[in-house]
Amino acid sequence: MRKQILSALFALSCTAGFAQTIINRDPEIDRMVKEISPDSLKSYITSLVALGTRNSLSTQSDPKRGIGAARNWVLAKFNSFAKESNGRLTAFIDTTTLQPDKRRVDTVLLLGNVVATLKGTDPNDNRVFIISGHLDNMRTNVMDRTGDAPGANDDASGCAAVIECARIMSKHSFPATIIFVTVSGEEQGLLGANYMAGKARKENWHIEGVLNNDIMGSNNSSETNIIDNTRIRVFSEGLSVLDTGRVATNIRNLGLENDGRARQLARYVKETGERYVENLEVVMVYRNDRFLRGGDHSPYVQNGFAAVRITEMNENYYHQHQNVRVENNIQYGDLVEFMDFEYLRKNTGMNLASLANLAKGPSKPEDVTVEVRRLTNYTYLNWKAPKSGKVKGYYVMMRETTSPVWQKKFFTTDLEYRLPFSKDNYFFAVQSVSETGNESIAVVPGIGR
């Protein structure tokens, strides 16, 4: 009898050890993610590659070649999706004229970003979320505007993700506004992104998140020959260049060097992306971009917006900024044949899930504070309701100071929460949660006295 009891207890302990974790997905977002098609992504990239070159300095008058033809092709795709959006999606080419800079622009340049806006349905919700890829590409010489440059992965892959998200999401409605954009001039010095980020700041756009996708559709590295289509990198800065003076002092005093707006967005992308996309790990990299390199998210960061860069795990430099050729038995050039469209499908799904969850969710809770009037091993948080969105409740989030991600969530319908954990040892934050379970970005508390 004793052996039977011990066997039963052992079986129960094994069951508990292998208990499943329940992942709750919004059915609407789940269906959207499953609608992403590798064939559609391949068709977009093949069409862009067929234009020969998309160098920002290339022809704008040829209907079948160059950056002008590429912009018109993307605009036509956006306009075709607009027909099924009940008037919510509108698209245009946003242009500006740039003078030569004697570095990467040697002539007067009409720069154009292709912008599609899916207007939010809540008139009280002024939040904007942006997904971006860069339409231009380059050969070995960035000034070579005439030779063929396929640019399949850099960055037709990011543009394909933007276009596919627009195709699927334009058939749905969201309280907040989503902007889908393919920018020009990235290889010439982030020109299109600088123009758009500057315009957004000047016009006081309420941008809460920018997902910049650049080189995200291939699964193997040069030199090391690592093959991996199960991980994707998200780069985010910890501190903003605008965090100066008293703001910087407060960050140091509270130890919040790892809790800037971009870093919170990266955590959100990791949690949400992994929730909806199977066999994909979102790897957070603690720097604004790759070592000594830059991307189109940086102008948004420099203008005070939360922006991250999404890039494949292992880059292949034989297929970046290279003339198409065979040299020492190595095929150089950014060709379609080196793409992994199932990997690109997963990475696009991560983008779509994050955008949809953000845009469906309520805005962030207001005036989140932690009480510090007395010394205690409890932590007392309080906040105010968000400015927009129907709220079911709030998640109080907690992580150890050494953890890159939030480790625990406590749900409440109140506007305050008391935890038996010391603020000396943990970081805390609060999220708003909609009636369908969509969360806002987390807000780290300020000091309440």
N, C-alpha and C positions, 0 to 999 in steps of 0.2 A: 504493500500500500504506500509506504514511504517513497519507494522508487517511482511509483506512478505520479505522486504529488510533485516530486522533484522534476520529473519529465515534463509535467504540465507547466510548471513554473518556468522551466527552461524554454519551452515552446513559446510561452507568452513573452518572455524577455527577447527572444529572437524576432517575434512579430513586431514588438515595439521598436527594436533596433532598425527594422527595415520598413517602418511605417511610411506611407506615402505622404508627400507634402501636397496639399490641395492648392492648385493655382486657379484663381478666379479670373476669368477673362470676360470682358464685355463682348457679348455675342456679335454685335454690329462690327466692332473692330476686328474680331476674329475672322469674320466673313471677308472683310476688306483685305486683310493680310493674305488669306487663302486665294484671293482673286488675282494676286500678282502673278504674272505669266513670264517665265523665262523666254518664251518665244517672242512676246511683245518686246521685252528688253533687247533681245538680239536684233529684232527688226529695226528698232530705233537706232542702235549703234551701227548696224550695217548701212542704214540710210545716211547717217552722218559721215561715216568713213567714205562713202561713195562720192562725196562732194570734193574729194581730192585734198584740199587743204582748208583749214579754218583759222589760219593765222590772222590775227587781228589787223594786220596790215595788208591782207590779201584783198582781192577784188570784191566790190560791193555791188557791181552792176551785172555780173554774169549770173543767170538764173539757175545754173547747174554746178557752180563751183565757187568756193571762197566763203568768207565769213558772212557776206550779205545773203547768199543763198541759204546758209545754215540758219541764220536768224529767221528768215522767211519761212523755212521749213518748220521750225519749232513753233512759230506763231500760228501756222496753219494747224498744227496738232492741237494746240491749246484751244483754238477757235472751234475745232471739231468737237472737243469735249464740252465746250460751253453750250452747245446745242442741247445737251442732256442735263443741264444744270438749273433749269427753270430761271435763267437770268442771273444766277448768283455768281457765275464765273465770267470774268471779263479779262481780255488780254490785249497787250500792245507792246511795241518796241520803244523803250524809253531811251532816248538818244541825248548825247551831249557832244560838243565839239572840243577837241583837245589840240593844243599847239605842240609842236615838236619839242621833245625834252633833250634831244641830242644824245640819248642813251639807248632807249629801246623804241622810241617813236621818232622817225626821221621826216615825218610829213604831217600836215594837218590831218587829223583823224576824226571821223564821225564814229564815235563809240556808241554801241547799242546793246542794252540788256533786254531780253525777252521776258516780260513780266505777266504772270497770270494771277489774278486776285480772286479768291473764293471768299466773298463777303460773309461775315458772321451774321447770324440771325437775331442776336440779342442787341438791340440798340443801346443798351446800357453797358455793353462789354466792348471796350476799346482795345483789347489785347490783340497783338499781331504775332504770328509765328511764321518763320520763313524757312523754306528748304531751298538749297542752292547747289548748283554745279556750274562749272565754267565751260563755255561753248568753244572757246578758242583752243588752239594747240600749237605745237612748234616742232621743227626739225632740229638737227644738231645746232644750227645757227638760228637764234630767235628772230633775226631780221630777214630770214629766207621766207619770202611771202609767195613764191611761185612754185616751188617743188612740192611733190606729194607728201603729206603728213597724215597718216591714218588717224592717230589720236583715239584709238578704240577704248583704251582704259583711262588715258589722261587727256581729256576728261569726259569722253562720251559716256563712260560708265556712270559718272555723277549726274550728267544730264538725263540719261535714260531713267535713273531712279526718280528724278524730279518729274519727268513726263509721265511715268507710270503712276506715281502718286497722284498727279493731277487727274489722270484718266479715271482712276477709281474713286477718289475722294470728291470729285466734282458732282458725283451722283448722290452725295449725302450732304446733310446740313450740320453746321457746327455753330455754337454760340459765338465763338471767337473767329477772327479772320485769319486765313492762311494764304501766304504768298508763295507761289512757285516761280523760281527765277533761274534762267540760264544767263550768266553774265559773260561779257567779253573782256578782253584785255588782261586776263590773269597772268599770262606768261610775259606780258609787257610791264608788269609791276602792279598787279591787283587793281587795275584801273577801274573796271566795272564795279567791283565791290566797294572801292573807295567812293565812287560817285553815289552809289545807292545808300551806303551807310551815312555819308554826309548829308544827303537829302533827307534821310529818315530823322536824323538828329535836328536838322534845321526845321523840319515840319512837325516835330514832336510826336513822331510815331511811338506808340506804346509797345515796342518790341520786347517780348518776354523770352524769346528763344530763337536762335538761328542754328540750323543744322547744315553745315557746309560739307558736301560730299565731293571728294577729290581723290581719284585713283582707288577704286573700291571693288573692282570686278575680276581680279586675277588672284590665283591662289598659290603662286610659287615665287621663290626668290632667286635672284642671280647669285653667283658665287657659292652660297651655302646650300642651294638646291632643296630648301625646306618647302614642303607642300602642306598647306593647311587651309581648308575652307570651312573651319569651324570657329574661327576667332576673327574679330574685327576690332580695330583700335579706335578709341575716341580720345582726342587730345583736348585738354582744357587747362586754362591758366588758373592759378590759385588766387591771385590778387589782380585787381584792375589797375591800369596806369592812372586811373582817376582816384584811386584810394590814397589820398595824401592828407597831410595835416592831422586834424582830430580824428578823421576816419581811420587813418593808418595807425594812429596811437591806440584807438579802441580795438582794432584787429589784433595788435600785439598784446594788449592787456588781457584779452579774452582768449587768446590762442586760436584765432579763427583764420590762420594763414591758409588752411585747406578748405575753406568754406565760402569762397567767392561765388558770385552768381554763375559763372561759367562752370565751375566745379559742381555746383548743385544741379545744373542742367545735365552734366555728364552722368551724374549718379542716377538721375531720372531716366536717361536714355538706356543706361545699363539695366536697371530694374524692369522697365517697361518692355524694352526690346527682348530680353530673355524670357519675359512672361509670355510673349506671343509667338516667338520664333524658336522652333525646336532646333537642337544641335547647333546652337550659336552662342558663343561666349563673347560678351562685350568687354573688352580689356581697356580699362581706364589708364591713360598715360598722363602723368603729372607734369606736363609742360604744354605751352600754348600750341606748339607744332613740333615737327620732327627737328632734329638737331640742326640749328643754324638755318632753318628753312622757314618758309611762310606760306600762307594760304588765304583764301577769300574770307575767312571768318575774322581775321585779324583786324581789318578796318572797323568791323562792328564792335569788337572788344575795345578798340582804342576810342570808340565813341560812347562807351559806357553800357553797351548791350551785352547780354549773355549769349555767347556764341561758341560752338565747338567744331572741331574738324573730325570727319569720319574717313578713315583710310584703311585699306586692306592691311592684314597683319604682316605680310612679308613682301616688300616691294622688289620688282625686278628691273634693275637699271639698264639691262639690255633693251628694254622696251619703253624707256622714257627718254624723251628729247633726243631721239636717235633717227638718223636717216635710215630708211629701209635698205638693208644690204646683208650679205653673208660675209663674215670675216673670221678666219681661223675656225671654220666650221660652226660658227655661232650665228644664228639668225638674229639680226638687230631690227628694231622697228616695232612700233605700237600697233600690232596687227590683231584683227578679230580672232584669229586662230588661237591666240593665247588667253582668251577670255574664258571664265568659268561662269556660265549663266545661272547655274543653280546657286552658286555662291552669291552672285549679284542679286538673285531673287531674295535670298535670306537677308542680305544687307539692306535691300529696299524695304523689306517687311519691317525691319527694325526701325527705319525712318518713319514709315507710315504709322506704325503702332504708337510711336512716341508723339508724332504730330497730332494724331486723332485723339489720343488720351489727353493731351494738353488742351486741345481746342474744345473737347467735350466737357472737360472738367470746369469747376468754378474757378474764379480768380483766387489769389492767395489770401490767407487770413491776414487781417490788419493788426498793426500794433502788438505784435507778439513780444512778450517780455517774460523775464524770469525774476522772481522776487529775491532781493538780497538784503532785506532789512535786518535779518538776524542770521547767525551761524546755525546751520542745521544740516543733517545728512539726508534730508528730504529735498526734493526739487519741486518748486511750485511755479507753474506756467499759467499765463492767462493771455487772452487775445480777443480781438473783435471779429465779427463776421466779415466775410469778403464783400467787396463792392458789387460783384455781379455773380450770377449763377445760383441755381437751386442746390442748397447744401443739405446732405443727409447727416453729416457730422464731420469729425476731424480725426486725423491720425496724429498722435503724439509719437515722435520718432526718437530713437535713441541709438547711439553707437559708442563704443570705446574710443578713446582719443587716438588709438593706433589703427582703427579700422577705416578702410577707404569707403565703405558703404554703410548705410543704415542697417542695423542688425535687428531691431525690434520695433514693432508698431503697436500702439495701444489706441483703440477706438473709443471715442466719446462723442456725445451729442451736446456736451456743455461747452462753455467758453473758458474753461479753466481745467487744470489737471494737476494732481499732486502725486509724485512718484517717489518710492522709497529708495532712490538712487542719488548719490552725491554728484553735484555738478562739478566737483573737483575731478571726478574720474570719467565722466561721460560728456558727450555733446548731445544736445537736444534740438529738435525742430518740430514744426507743426505744419500739416497739410490740410487744406480743405478737401472734402470728398463729396462728389455729386450723388444724386439718387441712384445713378447707374454704376457707381463705384469708381468713377474717374477722378484722379487726384490732381491737385495743383502741384506746382513746384514747392519744395520744402522751404520754410522760412525759419532761419536761426533766430532765437530770441535776443532782443536787446535787454538793457538793464532796467528793471522796474523797481522803484523805491516807494 
